Amino acid sequence: MTIVSLGSGSCGNSYCVGDGDSWLMIDCGVRYKELCRRASQAGVDLAHLVGIVFTHDHSDHTMGIEVFHKHFPDVPLFANYMTAEAIAASVGVDISEFFTFENGQSFNVGRFAVEPFSIPHDVPDPVAFLVRANGFTYFHATDVGTPLDFIGTKLREADAATLESDYDCGLLASSERPESLKRRIRGPRGHLSNDDAADLVRRFASPRLRYLALGHLSGECNEPHLAENTMRDMLRSMSRTDIELEVLPREGVSKGFRNA
């Protein structure tokens, strides 16, 4: 399995999971021309895209889909009903274009088995995913308000993972953002801090975890080195320096992971 990010953060989110010559996209929050440029740079052949699955309807996860769907109308779109309904209401893609899934029920997209599971965030019915192919399991969870044990049990199944590490507590507290926004970010349906992400990994990462990507970093209230150092210090305390750690760029292509 190959995992690569084409953008991770409030400027736009899109991630690709590959198996052989097939690709699955998670979210389409990068505008079409830039998405195509980054996909080409990453070696992702959009002509071999078997589907796009959506975590939720915020624009930084959906803003590219209207134009993308016009260019690739045969690529199927997957979301739970409330997410599909919300996306259809905000962009020019009719709800009839979506295949809807039920949270907790696995479904197949090409050669990928996709398991959506509920997470806390401030939108209708947000999800994260486990993606499986050829005995390999990828965990994907961004925009997570609370590091629930249930989410950790899903992380425990992963060989590779992308996990939100949105903000540094000190930078958020000292930022000029309104207090209402700070409360939303820190709240149970907001985002995970660097410390939250590290604690979730500490409690639930299994020996099978080989690659960990930290995603959805705030441009104002985090720094890549802070997210990396927080997680790396925790991994050292666990004697898990074997885990390949990557901080995903907010705008651009990640180094990514390829299962040999």
C-alpha positions in Angstrom: 0.0 0.0 0.0 1.1 3.5 -0.8 -0.1 6.5 1.2 0.5 10.2 0.2 -0.9 13.5 1.2 -1.7 16.2 -1.4 -2.6 18.8 1.2 -3.3 18.6 5.0 -4.7 21.6 6.8 -7.3 24.4 6.7 -6.1 25.4 3.2 -7.2 22.1 1.8 -7.2 18.3 2.6 -6.7 15.5 0.1 -5.0 12.1 0.7 -4.5 9.2 -1.6 -4.1 5.5 -0.8 -2.7 3.3 -3.5 -2.6 -0.5 -4.1 -0.9 -1.5 -7.4 -2.3 0.7 -10.1 -5.5 1.6 -8.1 -6.0 4.7 -6.1 -8.5 5.7 -3.5 -8.8 9.4 -2.5 -9.9 10.5 1.0 -11.5 14.0 0.8 -11.1 16.4 -2.1 -10.4 19.7 -0.6 -7.7 21.0 -3.0 -8.8 23.0 -6.0 -8.8 21.0 -9.3 -5.7 22.4 -11.1 -3.6 22.4 -8.0 -4.8 18.9 -7.1 -3.8 17.6 -10.6 -0.4 19.2 -10.3 0.2 17.7 -6.9 -1.1 14.3 -7.9 1.3 14.3 -10.8 4.2 15.3 -8.6 3.3 12.4 -6.2 2.9 9.8 -8.9 -0.8 9.5 -8.4 -2.6 8.6 -11.6 -6.1 10.2 -11.3 -7.2 8.1 -14.3 -6.9 5.1 -12.0 -8.9 6.6 -9.1 -11.5 4.0 -8.1 -13.4 6.4 -5.7 -13.4 9.3 -3.3 -14.6 8.9 0.2 -15.5 11.9 2.4 -14.9 12.4 6.1 -17.2 15.4 6.5 -18.5 18.5 4.7 -16.2 21.3 5.7 -15.0 23.2 2.7 -11.3 22.4 3.3 -12.3 18.8 2.6 -14.7 19.3 -0.3 -13.8 22.5 -2.2 -12.2 20.7 -5.1 -15.0 18.2 -5.8 -17.3 20.2 -8.0 -14.7 20.8 -10.8 -13.1 17.5 -10.2 -16.4 15.7 -10.7 -17.0 17.5 -14.0 -13.6 16.2 -15.3 -13.9 12.7 -13.8 -17.7 12.0 -13.7 -17.2 8.3 -13.6 -15.2 8.3 -10.4 -17.7 7.3 -7.7 -18.3 9.5 -4.6 -18.9 7.9 -1.2 -20.2 9.6 2.0 -22.7 8.9 4.7 -26.1 10.4 4.1 -25.8 13.5 6.2 -22.4 14.4 4.8 -23.6 13.8 1.2 -26.6 16.0 1.9 -24.4 18.8 3.3 -21.9 18.6 0.5 -24.7 18.7 -2.1 -26.1 21.8 -0.5 -22.9 23.7 -0.6 -21.2 22.6 -3.9 -22.5 21.8 -7.4 -22.7 18.0 -7.0 -26.2 16.5 -6.7 -26.8 14.1 -3.8 -27.9 11.5 -6.4 -24.2 11.3 -7.4 -23.2 9.9 -4.0 -23.1 6.3 -2.9 -24.1 6.5 0.8 -22.6 4.3 3.5 -23.5 3.6 7.1 -21.0 4.3 9.8 -19.5 1.1 11.2 -20.3 -0.9 8.1 -17.4 -1.8 5.8 -17.8 -1.4 2.1 -15.6 -2.1 -0.9 -14.2 0.5 -3.3 -12.3 -1.4 -6.0 -9.8 -3.5 -4.2 -10.0 -1.5 -1.0 -12.2 -2.4 2.0 -13.2 0.8 3.7 -14.5 1.0 7.3 -16.0 4.3 8.4 -16.4 5.0 12.1 -17.8 8.0 13.9 -15.7 10.7 15.4 -16.5 13.9 17.3 -16.3 17.1 15.3 -18.7 20.1 14.9 -20.4 19.0 11.7 -23.2 16.5 11.0 -22.0 12.9 11.3 -18.2 13.1 10.7 -16.2 10.0 10.2 -12.7 8.6 10.1 -11.6 5.5 8.2 -9.8 2.3 8.3 -8.7 1.3 4.7 -7.6 -2.3 4.1 -5.9 -4.0 1.1 -3.8 -7.1 0.8 -3.6 -7.6 4.6 -2.4 -4.0 5.3 -4.5 -1.6 7.3 -4.4 2.2 7.1 -5.9 4.4 9.8 -7.1 8.0 8.8 -8.4 10.4 11.3 -8.3 14.2 11.0 -10.7 16.8 12.5 -11.1 14.8 15.7 -12.4 16.7 18.8 -11.6 14.2 21.5 -9.1 11.4 21.7 -11.7 8.8 22.6 -10.7 5.2 23.5 -13.0 4.0 20.7 -10.8 5.9 18.2 -7.7 4.4 19.8 -9.1 0.8 19.3 -9.2 1.5 15.6 -5.7 2.9 15.7 -4.5 -0.3 17.3 -5.4 -2.1 14.1 -3.2 0.1 11.9 0.1 -0.7 10.1 0.2 3.0 9.0 -1.8 6.0 10.2 -2.6 9.6 9.6 -3.6 11.4 12.8 -4.6 15.0 13.5 -2.1 17.1 15.5 -3.7 20.4 15.0 -2.4 22.8 17.6 0.1 23.6 20.3 -1.6 24.5 23.5 0.7 27.4 24.3 0.4 28.9 20.8 -3.3 28.6 20.8 -3.6 30.3 24.2 -1.3 33.2 23.2 -2.9 33.6 19.7 -5.1 36.6 18.8 -8.0 34.4 17.9 -11.3 35.2 19.6 -11.9 33.3 22.9 -15.0 31.7 21.3 -12.8 30.2 18.6 -10.2 29.0 21.1 -13.0 27.3 23.0 -14.3 25.6 19.9 -10.8 24.3 18.9 -10.1 23.0 22.4 -13.6 21.7 22.9 -14.9 18.1 22.6 -15.9 18.6 19.0 -13.0 20.7 17.9 -9.4 19.5 17.2 -6.7 17.4 18.7 -3.6 19.1 20.2 -0.1 17.8 19.8 -0.4 16.5 23.3 -3.7 14.8 22.6 -2.3 13.1 19.5 0.8 11.9 21.4 -1.3 10.5 24.3 -3.6 8.6 21.9 -0.6 7.0 20.2 1.0 6.2 23.6 -2.1 4.4 24.8 -3.1 2.6 21.6 -0.3 2.1 19.1 0.4 -1.5 18.5 3.6 -3.2 17.6 2.4 -3.4 14.0 2.4 0.4 13.5 5.2 1.3 11.1 4.4 4.7 9.8 2.7 7.7 11.5 1.8 10.9 9.7 0.8 14.0 11.7 -1.8 16.0 9.8 -4.0 19.0 9.8 -1.5 21.3 11.5 -2.8 24.8 12.2 -0.9 27.5 10.3 -1.2 30.0 13.2 -1.3 27.8 16.3 1.3 25.1 15.6 4.7 24.6 14.1 5.9 21.4 12.4 8.9 21.1 14.8 6.6 21.4 17.8 4.2 18.6 16.6 7.2 16.4 15.6 9.1 16.9 18.8 6.0 16.2 21.0 5.3 12.9 19.2 9.0 11.9 18.8 9.6 12.4 22.6 6.7 10.2 23.4 7.8 7.5 20.9 11.3 7.5 22.5 9.7 7.1 25.9 8.0 4.0 24.5 11.1 2.7 22.8 9.2 3.0 19.5 11.9 4.7 17.4 11.1 2.1 14.8 8.0 4.1 13.7 8.6 6.2 10.7 7.3 9.7 11.6 6.3 12.4 9.1 4.7 15.8 9.6 2.5 16.5 6.6 2.9 19.8 4.8 -0.1 22.0 4.8 0.2 22.9 1.2 2.1 20.4 -0.9 2.9 16.7 -1.4 4.2 14.6 1.5 7.1 12.2 1.3 4.5 9.5 2.0 4.8 5.8 2.7 5.2 2.8 0.5 4.8 -0.7 1.9 7.6 -2.8 0.5 
